[in-house]
């Protein structure tokens, strides 16, 4: 059994669209990422495909962070 995790940062989804353009969200979410924007769902697909493919077959117990620089900032 291979166990890996994708650790997403702030991604724009239908659930958070109502708050996405508020001043609070811009200051907190956008201001906290190195890329200064919300992630788009297409940007996390590559990580999922990688882990599900043969290319990720030697990864075990890893956390793959896709967060626009949230943890790097």
Buried (B, 14 or more C-beta within 10 A) or exposed (E): EEEBEBEBBBBBEEEEEEEBEEEEBBEEBBEBBEBEEBBEEEBBEEBEEBBEEEEBEEEEEBEBBBBBEBEEE
